[in-house]
């Protein structure tokens, strides 16, 4: 049986976006990426999972179709640089 461990809401989201985590005793850490978020440009949230010998970072993002694409790319790059460590796995998902 899987349980909802947490719900991470996008800090700038007015539409209720976020990341649900369904786990069976998986250790995870919420990564604060709020300083990179800007309404209508980039909404994001992130977690780091600790699965036995694997470290996995998961970033979920939203880019508004009317937003500034260059801002989105720059801030997504900043988020990746903040949380990614060599040897870790990285998953980026969302509405790009």
N, C-alpha and C positions, 0 to 999 in steps of 0.2 A: 504494500500500500504506500503510495506517495502522498506526501503532505506539502502544502504550501508553506515554505519556510519564511518567505519575506516577499514583499512587493516594493520595488524601488521605483519611485515616481520620478519622471523627468522634472527637474527643478523649475524649468521655465514653461512647462507644458500647461496650456489652458484647456487642452482637449482630453487630458487624462492618460497620456501615453506613459509607458513604463515597462518594467521587466519583471516577469513572474519567475520565481524559482521553485521548482517542484523537486524535492530531494528525499533521499533516504539517508539521513545522517551525513551529508556532505558538508564539509567546512567551507565557508565562503566569507569574503570580506567585501563590504560595499565601498567602492572607490568614489570619492567626491570629485565630480567633474563640473560642478556648478559654475565655476569661474569661466569656463569655455562656452557656456550656453548663452544664447541670445534669442529671444522670441522672434519667430519668422526667419531666422537664419540657421540655427542649429539647436536641436534639442537632443540631449544624450543622457544616458545613465550607464554605469559600469559596475561589474563585480569581478572579483578574482576567486576562482574555485580551487580548492586543494583536494585533488583526487589521487590518493595513494602517491605514486611517483610523478604525477602530472600536475603542473600549475597551468591553469587555463584562465585567461582574461576574456570576458565577454563584454562587448560594447554594443549597445543598441542605440541607434541614431535616427533622427528624422530631419529631413531638409525640406522646407517649404518650396514648392515650385516657383514662387515669386521671390525667394530669398537670394542673397548675394552668394553666388557659387564659389568665388574665390575665398570669401570669409569662411564658408563651410569647409572647404579643403584645408585651409590653414589651421583652423581650430580642431578639426578631426586629426590632423597630423600632430598637433600639440597634445591631444588626449592620448593618442597612441604612444608618443614619446614619454608621457608621464607614467603610463602603467605597464608598458611592455618591457620585459627583461629577456635577454638572450637565453634561448633554451625553453622558454615558455611557449605555450600555444596561444593563439589569438583568434577570436571569433568576432567578426563585425557583422551585425545584422540590423535590419530595420527598413525604413522607407527612405531610400536614397534617391 
